[in-house]
Amino acid sequence: MTEVHADTPAPASSGTAAPGTVPLLEVTGLRLATTGAATGPTTLLDGVALSVTAGECVAVVGESGSGKSLAVRAVAGLLPDGVTVTEGSIRLAGQEVRELPRAERHALRGRRIALLMQDPFTMLHPQLTCGRQIADGIREDLPALAGARGRRERRAALRTETVRRLFEVGLPPGIADRYPHELSGGMRQRVATAAALAGDPDLLIADEPTTALDAANQRAVLDLLRGLLERRGMGLLLITHDLSVAFSTCDRVYVLYAGTVLEQGRAEDLRRDPRHPYTAALLAAEPSAHTRHERLATVPGSVPAPGDRTTGCPFADRCPHAAPECRTAPLPLTPPPATAGPQGPPSRSTGDRLSACVRLSEIGADLTPPPPEPAATTGARTRTPGEDAVPALRVRGVRRSFRSDGEPAVRDVDLTVRDGGITALVGESGSGKTTLARIAVGLESFDRGQVEVGGLPLTAGRLPTRAERSRLAPQVQIVFQDPYSSLPPLRTVGATLGEALTAAGRAPGGSRRQRRHQLAAQVDQLLTDVGLPPSCANRRPSGLSGGERQRVALARAFAVRPRLLICDEAVAALDVSVQAQLLNLLTDMQRRDGFAVLFITHDLGVVRQIADEVAVMVEGELVERGTVSEVLDHPGHPWTRRMLDAAP
């Protein structure tokens, strides 16, 4: 591929290929299925079709379990064991990829197709410098390298080319000599991007590249990808569950659900005038950084497992507009009728605007309901705890350094979480939020200062003793970000919750049979409280979705009935629909039981919906705090203003 430099005019990106133009990527009728199962193959993707032209950014959106990552892994030839392509075509610049020998398909990766993963740590080797990892992917046939004579000259040329690649992603030359763990999350993602593009691919597949980043770093990475796309004239296929990211970055969007495309079209058309109930439901569930609502709109239920999918529309069981024919009728993608969207003139039914809703002509006017009513206040709740009450958490002058010669992770922080209130702690990755949370629950020591949890003091310079932990547990519990690693994988949900109840001293008395029966009843009640059926008690975490696992993690924390609940990015890795369900659940339980919450997040939309007060943390310091309306409506610190401006 001929490289396009920054001073070369960017190719036009119309969203559709010009007549007679061969798409860079064209997938038609793609079907994937599991193999080797005793019950026979199970369909994972059912007739997926999509295309990407050179200079175009295309998004594939949908909840976890919809098949987004499987679709692009099929394109890259990286399907997991036990999954195979049973039907369909994958063409790269007109060449059928499935017909290539294995070695030639393998050679496509890095040279024609590159994959950028969600977590840069999965792409970057922790023991190699960033420069080495970029250099390893640079093509040997580049003129600067091919013309080098001798090892020293070649090494100098490779260094120059590596520095140029770093400059292309907005990083200084010194990053070449640093290791991934020495960089922030946004910088690591830029290095991973440079490494992915080192082979000058025609197509970049970015799988959830901004999920763990704050708004400013998210915007920077998306702008970077868009700029690289236009300068290089390549194609970009973006996989995300965040519709706001897709609409703010991409030319066209495919909405995937349960292995089937339900809607596709220009991003702006889908944003202002969704033509499928699923697209409309996802849009309604997005939290706003500007308006607080009494309750977030939710999508009830979850994506059906591959073996549970039936004929007809796979969304029918969750759709408020479903009729009997939705469960039996075929699902062809057809142009929707022209309609007047709520924010503009009637949308044109262009050839790439397609919907699979069989009832669209009947329900079209109901797909974009008015936004939910704003809450009576965007600041604190009407019920506020007494000013004289002992706070759930009081931090004074706390400092924590991990290296004697390094900058402290937490520096002289003062923070109070009032009893019965919800305080949001916001900041980018590496700002010290999680370190402060771990100090509050006794998982991390602090060098100096004062920490009191529910009036119980912690001692500087050491971790709590076993006896101190026993007294601390009823005061504070924590729910971590990753629901996949926070639960014992080999224990049933019932056993995990039963252990939490026993440790909290809530296990019943009586005979062994009576204790077992009553403990099971308490476990069932915990599951019911977090919106799960009691039958989940017999399942292991591997049998649950990400949202269900996080509900179990909440139930385990609630088993102790803590005075303070710390949620450390507890909804960051979840789909917007599941996120809305959990935020509503947490708000309902907090209002009912009156515990305090320290909610750690980088998402200002989530802050607006759930918190009474907010504290902003930058590079280990608290730089701004106040009620949500004070801080988000009238930000005083540049970081807060930058986050609000960067929100998609």
Sequence and secondary structure as in RCSB ss.txt:
>XXXX:A:sequence
MTEVHADTPAPASSGTAAPGTVPLLEVTGLRLATTGAATGPTTLLDGVALSVTAGECVAVVGESGSGKSLAVRAV
AGLLPDGVTVTEGSIRLAGQEVRELPRAERHALRGRRIALLMQDPFTMLHPQLTCGRQIADGIREDLPALAGARG
RRERRAALRTETVRRLFEVGLPPGIADRYPHELSGGMRQRVATAAALAGDPDLLIADEPTTALDAANQRAVLDLL
RGLLERRGMGLLLITHDLSVAFSTCDRVYVLYAGTVLEQGRAEDLRRDPRHPYTAALLAAEPSAHTRHERLATVP
GSVPAPGDRTTGCPFADRCPHAAPECRTAPLPLTPPPATAGPQGPPSRSTGDRLSACVRLSEIGADLTPPPPEPA
ATTGARTRTPGEDAVPALRVRGVRRSFRSDGEPAVRDVDLTVRDGGITALVGESGSGKTTLARIAVGLESFDRGQ
VEVGGLPLTAGRLPTRAERSRLAPQVQIVFQDPYSSLPPLRTVGATLGEALTAAGRAPGGSRRQRRHQLAAQVDQ
LLTDVGLPPSCANRRPSGLSGGERQRVALARAFAVRPRLLICDEAVAALDVSVQAQLLNLLTDMQRRDGFAVLFI
THDLGVVRQIADEVAVMVEGELVERGTVSEVLDHPGHPWTRRMLDAAP
>XXXX:A:secstr
     TTS      SS  TT   SEEEEEEEEEE S TT   EEEEEEEEEE TT EEEEE  TTSSHHHHHHHH
HT   TTEEEEEEEEEETTEEGGGS HHHHHHHBTTTEEEE SSGGGTS TTS HHHHHHTTS TTSHHHHT  H
HHHHHHHHHHHHHHHHHHTT  GGGGGS GGGS HHHHHHHHHHHHTTT  SEEEEESTTTTS HHHHHHHHHHH
HHHHHHHT EEEEEES HHHHHHH SEEEEEETTEEEEEEEHHHHHHS  SHHHHHHHHT   SS  BSS     
S    GGG  SS TTGGG TT  GGGGTS    B     B TTSSB    TT EE  TTHHHHGGGSS     B 
S SSS S    TTS  SEEEEEEEE SSTTS  SEEEEEEEE TT EEEEE  TTSSHHHHHHHHTTSS  SEEE
EEETTEEE TTS   HHHHHHHTTTEEEE S TTTSS TTS HHHHHHHHHHHTT    SSHHHHHHHHHHHHHH
HHHHTT  GGGGGS GGGS HHHHHHHHHHHHHTT  SEEEEESTTTTS HHHHHHHHHHHHHHHHHH  EEEEE
ES HHHHHHH SEEEEEETTEEEEEEEHHHHHHS  SHHHHHHHHH  
